[in-house]
Amino acid sequence: MPHNVYIDESVRNSYFLCAVAVSTSKTARLRSHLKKLRTAGQSAIHMQTETTARQAQIADAINSVSCKSLIVNVAMPRFADLAARKQALELACSHSLLQRAQLITLDSSNSITQDRQIIAKATSQKDLNFPHYRHMNSRHEPLLWLPDIIAWCYGRGGTWRDAVEPLVTEVIEI
């Protein structure tokens, strides 16, 4: 089934890179669903800035979303954020979830140049036919909110992790 992948991260005691695959036939409906979760005046959902009550409401609202998620967990503190992102993205580049995607969208961050270098190197070394990818600001792509929500909840652990675990297909620990 054709799908697009959306990638974001969450940093706690570990670095969590989350790649979420959404069927291309469901992207418009899911975007609409996510937009309805915003509060008035809010341009995007970012779990770190939400109140606890809103975090719970959002986690509950995405529980039944139809998607597959890959989480790459890089143990900290032996890595700085950029080094952890490098390791996680290198590993994700060779994963079948990304390899079979039609389009990959990464959340814009201060690591765009590094991301491009990582993807170019990872795909050339393994002779991979990597899909088209782009960086976007999450204000402009609501589907980037999904990996933020999943990574944040997963990293938080406990009942937060339980809320998103049905959406997580695979976790890779580094």
Backbone as ProteinMPNN parsed JSONL, in Angstrom:
{"seq_chain_A": "MPHNVYIDESVRNSYFLCAVAVSTSKTARLRSHLKKLRTAGQSAIHMQTETTARQAQIADAINSVSCKSLIVNVAMPRFADLAARKQALELACSHSLLQRAQLITLDSSNSITQDRQIIAKATSQKDLNFPHYRHMNSRHEPLLWLPDIIAWCYGRGGTWRDAVEPLVTEVIEI", "coords_chain_A": {"N_chain_A": [[0.844, -1.179, 0.0], [0.696, 2.185, -0.932], [2.506, 4.719, 0.776], [3.305, 7.634, 2.781], [5.942, 9.046, 4.718], [6.473, 10.563, 7.86], [8.607, 12.428, 9.895], [9.808, 13.095, 13.127], [11.19, 14.175, 16.29], [11.899, 13.479, 19.786], [13.33, 14.5, 22.792], [14.631, 13.297, 25.742], [15.818, 11.591, 28.483], [16.764, 9.947, 26.687], [17.181, 9.892, 23.121], [14.639, 10.094, 20.845], [13.732, 9.181, 17.727], [11.083, 9.358, 15.583], [9.37, 7.783, 13.041], [6.621, 7.951, 11.059], [4.388, 6.139, 9.162], [1.94, 6.821, 6.828], [-0.851, 5.902, 5.03], [-1.228, 6.917, 1.684], [-3.787, 7.336, 0.786], [-5.129, 8.104, 3.034], [-4.152, 10.468, 3.993], [-5.287, 13.122, 3.726], [-7.651, 12.978, 5.253], [-6.591, 12.377, 7.769], [-4.982, 14.623, 8.256], [-6.99, 16.557, 8.541], [-8.282, 15.55, 10.828], [-6.225, 15.879, 12.736], [-5.883, 18.674, 12.699], [-8.249, 19.488, 13.892], [-7.712, 18.952, 16.503], [-6.211, 21.014, 17.481], [-6.038, 23.861, 19.653], [-7.874, 26.944, 19.807], [-6.319, 29.515, 17.982], [-3.886, 28.288, 17.94], [-1.037, 27.283, 16.089], [0.155, 24.879, 15.601], [0.522, 21.527, 16.897], [2.445, 20.723, 19.603], [3.719, 18.575, 21.763], [5.319, 19.083, 24.017], [4.744, 21.679, 24.776], [2.129, 21.695, 25.539], [-0.572, 21.601, 27.963], [-0.943, 19.312, 30.728], [-3.497, 18.176, 30.759], [-4.34, 18.657, 28.115], [-2.384, 17.192, 26.769], [-3.092, 14.594, 27.49], [-5.644, 14.469, 26.317], [-4.982, 14.731, 23.602], [-3.304, 12.488, 23.193], [-5.167, 10.468, 23.637], [-6.925, 10.992, 21.544], [-5.52, 10.305, 19.239], [-5.201, 7.642, 19.415], [-6.61, 5.741, 17.904], [-5.779, 6.096, 15.323], [-4.909, 5.211, 12.008], [-1.951, 4.012, 11.287], [1.579, 3.268, 10.891], [4.371, 3.051, 12.978], [7.81, 3.684, 13.445], [10.216, 3.677, 15.914], [13.299, 4.953, 16.765], [15.472, 4.614, 19.277], [17.929, 6.288, 20.875], [20.219, 5.851, 23.304], [20.984, 8.114, 25.887], [23.373, 9.59, 28.121], [25.504, 9.486, 26.369], [25.586, 10.498, 23.844], [25.38, 13.575, 22.108], [22.608, 15.681, 21.14], [22.643, 16.177, 18.276], [24.481, 14.241, 17.402], [23.151, 11.945, 18.204], [20.845, 12.175, 16.654], [22.012, 11.863, 14.145], [22.915, 9.17, 14.225], [20.423, 7.859, 14.59], [18.96, 8.661, 12.32], [20.564, 7.668, 10.245], [20.251, 4.911, 10.644], [17.469, 4.707, 10.292], [17.226, 5.39, 7.594], [17.852, 3.1, 6.148], [15.814, 1.417, 6.739], [12.948, -0.53, 5.916], [10.459, 0.723, 6.093], [10.909, 3.415, 5.481], [12.23, 3.11, 3.059], [10.294, 2.139, 1.287], [8.563, 4.23, 1.028], [6.644, 6.816, -0.593], [7.053, 9.514, -0.301], [9.016, 11.347, 1.958], [8.816, 13.288, 4.819], [10.51, 15.449, 6.817], [10.659, 17.065, 9.968], [11.412, 20.473, 10.04], [14.444, 21.658, 11.287], [17.332, 22.731, 13.103], [19.112, 21.15, 11.852], [19.087, 20.629, 9.126], [21.005, 20.738, 7.021], [22.843, 18.827, 7.956], [21.132, 16.585, 8.004], [20.649, 16.215, 5.249], [23.232, 15.52, 4.402], [23.63, 13.154, 5.863], [21.574, 11.498, 4.831], [22.312, 11.392, 2.115], [24.851, 10.166, 2.303], [24.247, 7.746, 3.669], [22.495, 6.486, 1.895], [23.999, 6.272, -0.452], [26.156, 4.666, 0.292], [24.974, 2.232, 0.767], [23.824, 1.712, -1.569], [21.139, 2.42, -2.013], [17.873, 3.041, -3.258], [16.597, 5.771, -2.551], [13.584, 7.36, -1.465], [11.942, 10.435, -2.54], [12.541, 13.267, -0.492], [11.8, 15.827, 1.947], [12.114, 18.823, 3.936], [9.993, 20.315, 6.286], [8.225, 22.889, 8.038], [6.464, 22.254, 10.993], [4.196, 23.762, 11.38], [3.129, 24.002, 8.908], [2.618, 21.459, 8.029], [0.491, 19.326, 9.238], [0.657, 16.543, 9.602], [3.155, 16.099, 10.607], [2.843, 16.468, 13.26], [2.023, 14.126, 14.309], [4.29, 12.192, 14.574], [5.623, 13.661, 16.527], [3.841, 13.62, 18.688], [3.643, 10.833, 19.164], [6.36, 10.101, 19.653], [6.908, 11.714, 21.885], [5.033, 10.783, 23.815], [5.803, 8.079, 23.933], [8.429, 8.312, 24.86], [7.959, 9.434, 27.326], [6.904, 7.397, 28.821], [5.234, 4.875, 30.939], [1.714, 5.237, 31.416], [1.44, 7.002, 29.329], [3.057, 5.972, 27.314], [1.71, 3.577, 26.973], [-0.625, 4.542, 25.796], [0.078, 5.154, 23.151], [1.286, 2.914, 22.179], [-0.133, 0.972, 20.568], [0.169, 2.1, 18.063], [2.788, 1.909, 17.457], [4.953, 0.124, 15.583], [7.509, -0.907, 15.511], [10.437, -0.803, 17.55], [13.681, 0.328, 17.763], [16.568, -0.032, 19.511], [19.451, 1.8, 20.264]], "CA_chain_A": [[0.0, 0.0, 0.0], [1.521, 3.393, -0.992], [2.468, 5.524, 1.989], [4.261, 8.697, 3.019], [6.513, 8.955, 6.062], [6.66, 11.84, 8.545], [9.631, 12.173, 10.907], [10.123, 14.103, 14.14], [11.985, 13.656, 17.396], [11.653, 13.92, 21.15], [14.546, 14.276, 23.562], [14.512, 13.194, 27.205], [17.061, 10.916, 28.847], [17.105, 9.292, 25.432], [16.768, 10.592, 21.909], [13.654, 9.274, 20.143], [13.36, 9.575, 16.371], [9.866, 8.63, 15.245], [8.969, 7.82, 11.632], [5.244, 7.483, 10.985], [3.918, 5.86, 7.801], [0.503, 7.051, 6.651], [-1.323, 5.548, 3.694], [-1.5, 8.123, 0.902], [-5.238, 7.508, 0.659], [-5.677, 8.586, 4.306], [-3.461, 11.67, 4.464], [-6.184, 14.279, 3.84], [-8.551, 12.75, 6.39], [-5.807, 12.449, 9.003], [-4.641, 16.047, 8.438], [-8.201, 17.204, 9.051], [-8.458, 15.06, 12.205], [-5.211, 16.504, 13.585], [-6.169, 20.111, 12.786], [-9.346, 19.666, 14.84], [-7.184, 18.802, 17.867], [-5.585, 22.272, 17.915], [-6.872, 24.824, 20.363], [-8.029, 28.206, 19.072], [-5.116, 30.342, 17.91], [-2.685, 27.449, 17.913], [-0.636, 26.999, 14.705], [0.61, 23.49, 15.523], [0.535, 20.782, 18.165], [3.77, 20.284, 20.053], [3.374, 18.015, 23.069], [6.11, 19.679, 25.095], [4.173, 22.961, 25.182], [0.726, 21.509, 25.919], [-0.844, 21.302, 29.367], [-1.104, 17.872, 30.968], [-4.854, 17.786, 30.344], [-4.343, 18.625, 26.645], [-1.544, 16.062, 26.36], [-3.913, 13.385, 27.639], [-6.706, 14.545, 25.309], [-4.363, 14.487, 22.295], [-2.875, 11.079, 23.156], [-6.378, 9.661, 23.508], [-7.545, 11.25, 20.235], [-4.797, 9.659, 18.137], [-5.094, 6.218, 19.735], [-7.207, 4.877, 16.879], [-5.295, 6.495, 14.0], [-4.372, 4.113, 11.214], [-0.593, 4.304, 10.835], [2.641, 2.419, 11.422], [5.448, 3.912, 13.467], [9.121, 3.175, 13.816], [10.928, 4.531, 16.864], [14.707, 4.65, 16.989], [15.797, 5.157, 20.591], [19.37, 6.375, 21.101], [20.446, 6.08, 24.731], [21.769, 9.289, 26.251], [23.949, 10.85, 27.671], [26.754, 9.326, 25.634], [25.487, 11.221, 22.587], [24.712, 14.871, 22.059], [21.409, 15.587, 20.309], [22.949, 16.055, 16.847], [25.116, 12.94, 17.163], [22.085, 10.949, 18.351], [20.01, 12.294, 15.458], [22.78, 11.282, 13.044], [22.832, 7.709, 14.335], [19.039, 7.414, 14.401], [18.56, 8.879, 10.927], [21.312, 6.7, 9.428], [19.585, 3.615, 10.781], [16.131, 4.798, 9.704], [17.336, 5.462, 6.13], [17.917, 1.773, 5.546], [14.648, 0.649, 7.171], [11.975, -0.727, 4.836], [9.369, 1.686, 6.22], [11.313, 4.589, 4.717], [12.613, 2.705, 1.706], [9.106, 1.914, 0.454], [7.721, 5.433, 1.045], [6.598, 7.65, -1.795], [7.574, 10.808, 0.103], [9.406, 11.438, 3.366], [8.83, 14.666, 5.291], [11.179, 15.618, 8.102], [10.39, 18.343, 10.598], [12.527, 21.412, 9.913], [15.171, 21.913, 12.52], [18.623, 23.338, 12.787], [19.995, 20.103, 11.341], [18.719, 20.323, 7.743], [22.222, 20.453, 6.26], [23.347, 17.534, 8.429], [20.2, 15.556, 7.537], [20.917, 15.97, 3.826], [24.5, 14.795, 4.304], [23.402, 11.811, 6.404], [20.766, 10.745, 3.873], [23.131, 11.159, 0.912], [25.893, 9.187, 2.619], [23.64, 6.452, 4.016], [21.897, 5.85, 0.721], [25.033, 5.943, -1.447], [26.966, 3.56, 0.802], [24.216, 0.975, 0.698], [23.251, 1.667, -2.907], [19.692, 2.401, -1.822], [17.066, 3.946, -4.059], [15.864, 6.476, -1.505], [12.464, 8.165, -1.963], [12.038, 11.891, -2.434], [12.308, 13.747, 0.867], [11.791, 17.271, 2.123], [11.97, 19.337, 5.292], [8.904, 21.291, 6.402], [7.891, 23.348, 9.37], [5.25, 21.56, 11.43], [3.031, 24.665, 11.244], [2.605, 23.857, 7.554], [2.301, 20.052, 7.75], [-0.061, 18.726, 10.453], [1.045, 15.139, 9.787], [4.374, 16.082, 11.413], [2.456, 16.462, 14.668], [1.848, 12.727, 14.706], [5.5, 11.632, 15.176], [5.924, 14.4, 17.755], [2.955, 13.088, 19.731], [4.016, 9.445, 19.457], [7.694, 10.072, 20.283], [6.812, 12.321, 23.21], [4.336, 9.844, 24.702], [6.627, 6.885, 24.102], [9.558, 8.679, 25.711], [7.48, 9.744, 28.679], [6.737, 6.105, 29.492], [4.034, 4.625, 31.728], [0.432, 5.249, 30.716], [1.621, 7.754, 28.082], [3.551, 4.999, 26.327], [0.6, 2.643, 26.727], [-1.612, 5.19, 24.928], [0.504, 5.16, 21.744], [1.911, 1.641, 21.813], [-0.776, 0.31, 19.421], [0.604, 2.748, 16.825], [4.225, 1.663, 17.29], [5.171, -1.166, 14.952], [8.854, -1.39, 15.824], [11.345, 0.057, 18.308], [15.081, -0.086, 17.629], [17.394, 0.586, 20.57], [20.88, 1.951, 19.954]], "C_chain_A": [[0.893, 1.246, 0.0], [1.377, 4.222, 0.288], [3.53, 6.619, 1.948], [4.736, 8.562, 4.46], [6.784, 10.36, 6.586], [7.561, 11.586, 9.749], [9.807, 13.371, 11.822], [10.838, 13.403, 15.294], [11.45, 14.143, 18.732], [12.906, 13.57, 21.948], [14.216, 14.318, 25.049], [15.842, 12.675, 27.718], [17.593, 10.112, 27.677], [16.648, 10.183, 24.293], [15.843, 9.645, 21.155], [13.37, 9.889, 18.781], [12.158, 8.722, 16.008], [9.534, 8.862, 13.778], [7.588, 7.185, 11.54], [4.834, 7.332, 9.521], [2.402, 6.0, 7.762], [0.152, 6.712, 5.207], [-1.669, 6.828, 2.937], [-2.998, 8.38, 0.752], [-5.865, 8.086, 1.93], [-5.071, 9.907, 4.772], [-4.401, 12.862, 4.657], [-7.102, 14.154, 5.058], [-7.809, 12.889, 7.721], [-5.358, 13.885, 9.29], [-5.814, 16.789, 9.071], [-8.442, 16.825, 10.513], [-7.478, 15.76, 13.148], [-5.469, 18.002, 13.762], [-7.273, 20.391, 13.801], [-8.879, 19.545, 16.284], [-6.517, 20.078, 18.388], [-6.571, 23.096, 18.726], [-6.91, 26.112, 19.55], [-6.74, 29.024, 19.141], [-3.807, 29.578, 17.837], [-2.332, 27.115, 16.461], [-0.197, 25.549, 14.517], [0.451, 22.84, 16.889], [1.974, 20.375, 18.43], [3.595, 19.856, 21.499], [4.101, 18.679, 24.226], [5.474, 20.971, 25.624], [2.712, 22.866, 25.629], [0.591, 21.29, 27.428], [-1.022, 19.791, 29.519], [-2.474, 17.39, 30.511], [-4.935, 17.697, 28.815], [-3.507, 17.469, 26.123], [-2.356, 14.776, 26.413], [-5.013, 13.339, 26.58], [-6.146, 14.197, 23.922], [-3.95, 13.029, 22.158], [-4.079, 10.161, 22.966], [-6.986, 9.791, 22.106], [-6.809, 10.578, 19.077], [-4.704, 8.146, 18.306], [-5.595, 5.314, 18.616], [-6.772, 5.235, 15.462], [-4.685, 5.289, 13.294], [-3.009, 4.517, 10.648], [0.357, 3.259, 11.41], [3.788, 3.33, 11.823], [6.692, 3.112, 13.809], [9.723, 4.167, 14.787], [12.353, 4.026, 16.964], [15.082, 5.383, 18.264], [17.314, 5.112, 20.78], [19.58, 6.746, 22.562], [21.336, 7.302, 24.928], [22.416, 8.947, 27.593], [25.203, 10.686, 26.82], [26.746, 10.038, 24.286], [24.887, 12.599, 22.819], [23.536, 14.731, 21.102], [21.726, 15.388, 18.824], [23.611, 14.726, 16.517], [24.079, 11.817, 17.266], [21.178, 10.978, 17.126], [20.706, 11.644, 14.268], [22.67, 9.761, 13.07], [21.436, 7.196, 14.032], [18.612, 7.548, 12.939], [19.296, 7.929, 9.98], [20.621, 5.336, 9.457], [18.222, 3.636, 10.086], [16.178, 4.788, 8.171], [17.323, 4.092, 5.47], [16.717, 0.896, 5.925], [13.611, 0.588, 6.041], [10.808, 0.257, 4.905], [9.671, 2.954, 5.419], [11.612, 4.236, 3.269], [11.421, 2.567, 0.765], [8.185, 3.139, 0.371], [7.727, 6.135, -0.304], [7.237, 9.004, -1.523], [7.897, 10.756, 1.587], [9.476, 12.916, 3.724], [9.438, 14.695, 6.682], [10.833, 16.989, 8.659], [11.627, 19.228, 10.453], [13.149, 21.635, 11.282], [16.478, 22.581, 12.13], [19.602, 22.323, 12.216], [19.686, 19.726, 9.891], [19.941, 19.95, 6.911], [22.791, 19.098, 6.65], [22.449, 16.395, 7.952], [20.472, 15.202, 6.081], [22.202, 15.174, 3.634], [24.341, 13.351, 4.774], [22.65, 10.953, 5.392], [21.578, 10.422, 2.627], [24.183, 10.078, 1.174], [25.3, 7.803, 2.875], [23.099, 5.743, 2.784], [22.94, 5.491, -0.331], [25.88, 4.763, -1.006], [26.273, 2.219, 0.646], [23.54, 0.795, -0.649], [21.721, 1.556, -2.84], [19.026, 3.39, -2.763], [16.133, 4.661, -3.092], [14.76, 7.339, -2.095], [12.765, 9.667, -1.871], [11.781, 12.284, -0.981], [12.373, 15.266, 0.879], [11.751, 17.595, 3.611], [10.84, 20.366, 5.276], [8.749, 21.709, 7.852], [6.564, 22.701, 9.766], [4.013, 22.459, 11.411], [2.352, 24.459, 9.892], [2.237, 22.414, 7.187], [1.821, 19.37, 9.037], [0.343, 17.268, 10.67], [2.387, 15.014, 10.518], [4.062, 16.12, 12.913], [2.361, 15.039, 15.19], [3.136, 12.099, 15.261], [5.927, 12.374, 16.439], [5.119, 13.831, 18.916], [3.407, 11.681, 20.14], [5.365, 9.375, 20.164], [7.65, 10.632, 21.695], [6.161, 11.359, 24.206], [5.184, 8.608, 24.976], [7.79, 7.174, 25.048], [9.166, 8.969, 27.145], [7.263, 8.476, 29.496], [5.396, 5.978, 30.201], [2.764, 4.602, 30.901], [0.501, 6.051, 29.413], [2.084, 6.81, 26.971], [2.443, 4.02, 25.969], [-0.405, 3.23, 25.72], [-1.23, 5.112, 23.454], [1.093, 3.837, 21.279], [1.2, 0.905, 20.666], [-0.345, 0.888, 18.063], [2.068, 2.456, 16.492], [4.433, 0.237, 16.796], [6.504, -1.763, 15.362], [9.636, -0.337, 16.585], [12.746, -0.529, 18.145], [15.884, 0.688, 18.662], [18.847, 0.641, 20.115], [21.606, 2.279, 21.249]], "O_chain_A": [[1.77, 1.358, 0.856], [0.276, 4.401, 0.809], [4.504, 6.548, 1.198], [4.025, 8.031, 5.313], [7.26, 11.23, 5.857], [7.328, 10.662, 10.528], [9.939, 14.508, 11.367], [11.058, 12.192, 15.266], [10.661, 15.086, 18.804], [13.469, 12.485, 21.8], [13.597, 15.263, 25.538], [16.888, 13.254, 27.422], [18.737, 9.657, 27.685], [15.844, 11.098, 24.473], [16.225, 8.513, 20.858], [12.83, 10.991, 18.693], [12.209, 7.497, 16.114], [9.43, 10.004, 13.331], [7.407, 6.021, 11.899], [4.924, 8.279, 8.741], [1.681, 5.387, 8.55], [0.798, 7.191, 4.275], [-2.323, 7.718, 3.48], [-3.419, 9.528, 0.607], [-7.019, 8.514, 1.903], [-5.436, 10.412, 5.833], [-4.308, 13.548, 5.675], [-7.299, 15.117, 5.798], [-8.339, 13.451, 8.679], [-5.355, 14.313, 10.444], [-5.641, 17.552, 10.021], [-8.768, 17.681, 11.336], [-7.862, 16.185, 14.238], [-5.292, 18.536, 14.856], [-7.241, 21.41, 14.491], [-9.575, 19.988, 17.197], [-6.284, 20.213, 19.589], [-7.781, 23.035, 18.51], [-6.054, 26.332, 18.693], [-6.153, 29.201, 20.209], [-2.741, 30.173, 17.686], [-3.199, 26.713, 15.685], [-0.181, 25.048, 13.393], [0.27, 23.517, 17.901], [2.631, 19.762, 17.588], [3.348, 20.692, 22.368], [3.535, 18.817, 25.31], [5.65, 21.313, 26.794], [2.13, 23.865, 26.052], [1.533, 20.846, 28.085], [-1.23, 19.084, 28.533], [-2.592, 16.308, 29.936], [-5.533, 16.762, 28.282], [-3.879, 16.831, 25.139], [-2.31, 13.966, 25.487], [-5.281, 12.281, 26.01], [-6.77, 13.454, 23.164], [-4.21, 12.4, 21.133], [-4.01, 9.187, 22.216], [-7.498, 8.818, 21.552], [-7.414, 10.309, 18.039], [-4.184, 7.452, 17.432], [-5.051, 4.23, 18.408], [-7.341, 4.725, 14.497], [-4.028, 4.455, 13.917], [-2.92, 5.258, 9.669], [-0.005, 2.477, 12.288], [4.135, 4.265, 11.101], [6.627, 2.023, 14.379], [9.74, 5.368, 14.519], [12.597, 2.845, 17.21], [15.022, 6.611, 18.331], [17.909, 4.036, 20.839], [19.171, 7.819, 23.004], [22.321, 7.489, 24.213], [21.956, 7.971, 28.185], [25.902, 11.669, 26.574], [27.793, 10.166, 23.651], [23.985, 12.758, 23.641], [23.471, 13.77, 20.336], [21.137, 14.519, 18.182], [23.337, 14.142, 15.469], [24.127, 10.853, 16.502], [20.786, 9.928, 16.616], [20.068, 10.954, 13.474], [22.368, 9.138, 12.052], [21.275, 6.216, 13.305], [17.978, 6.648, 12.388], [18.707, 7.44, 9.016], [20.434, 4.698, 8.421], [17.866, 2.694, 9.378], [15.283, 4.244, 7.523], [16.833, 3.945, 4.35], [16.621, -0.246, 5.475], [13.432, 1.557, 5.302], [10.226, 0.591, 3.873], [8.789, 3.499, 4.757], [11.277, 4.994, 2.359], [11.535, 2.852, -0.427], [7.144, 3.088, -0.284], [8.697, 6.053, -1.058], [7.884, 9.579, -2.399], [7.143, 10.188, 2.377], [10.114, 13.703, 3.024], [8.944, 14.048, 7.605], [10.725, 17.961, 7.911], [12.748, 18.789, 10.711], [12.457, 21.778, 12.29], [16.691, 22.945, 10.974], [20.795, 22.606, 12.107], [19.994, 18.611, 9.47], [19.917, 18.961, 6.178], [23.177, 18.31, 5.788], [22.948, 15.349, 7.539], [20.52, 14.025, 5.721], [22.258, 14.264, 2.807], [24.864, 12.43, 4.146], [23.039, 9.816, 5.126], [21.535, 9.294, 2.136], [24.374, 9.181, 0.352], [25.799, 6.804, 2.355], [23.236, 4.527, 2.653], [22.777, 4.496, -1.036], [26.283, 3.945, -1.833], [26.919, 1.196, 0.42], [22.779, -0.151, -0.852], [21.105, 0.726, -3.509], [19.57, 4.462, -3.029], [15.015, 4.21, -2.846], [14.969, 7.988, -3.12], [13.715, 10.093, -1.213], [10.915, 11.712, -0.318], [12.91, 15.901, -0.029], [11.4, 16.752, 4.436], [10.748, 21.185, 4.361], [9.101, 20.969, 8.77], [5.646, 22.615, 8.95], [2.89, 21.955, 11.423], [1.156, 24.707, 9.744], [1.615, 22.177, 6.151], [2.632, 18.894, 9.831], [0.368, 16.803, 11.809], [2.722, 13.932, 11.001], [4.931, 15.834, 13.736], [2.592, 14.783, 16.372], [3.086, 11.512, 16.342], [6.532, 11.776, 17.329], [5.657, 13.591, 19.996], [3.534, 11.385, 21.328], [5.505, 8.669, 21.164], [8.282, 10.088, 22.601], [6.676, 11.149, 25.305], [5.273, 8.146, 26.114], [8.096, 6.372, 25.93], [9.957, 8.77, 28.067], [7.42, 8.481, 30.717], [4.533, 6.849, 30.087], [2.732, 4.022, 29.816], [-0.285, 5.812, 28.497], [1.578, 6.844, 25.849], [2.261, 3.677, 24.801], [-0.964, 2.505, 24.897], [-2.105, 5.014, 22.594], [1.369, 3.668, 20.091], [1.874, 0.266, 19.858], [-0.485, 0.226, 17.034], [2.527, 2.724, 15.381], [4.129, -0.729, 17.496], [6.622, -2.975, 15.542], [9.525, 0.859, 16.315], [12.965, -1.721, 18.36], [15.875, 1.919, 18.676], [19.399, -0.352, 19.64], [22.825, 2.454, 21.246]]}, "name": "protein", "num_of_chains": 1, "seq": "MPHNVYIDESVRNSYFLCAVAVSTSKTARLRSHLKKLRTAGQSAIHMQTETTARQAQIADAINSVSCKSLIVNVAMPRFADLAARKQALELACSHSLLQRAQLITLDSSNSITQDRQIIAKATSQKDLNFPHYRHMNSRHEPLLWLPDIIAWCYGRGGTWRDAVEPLVTEVIEI"}
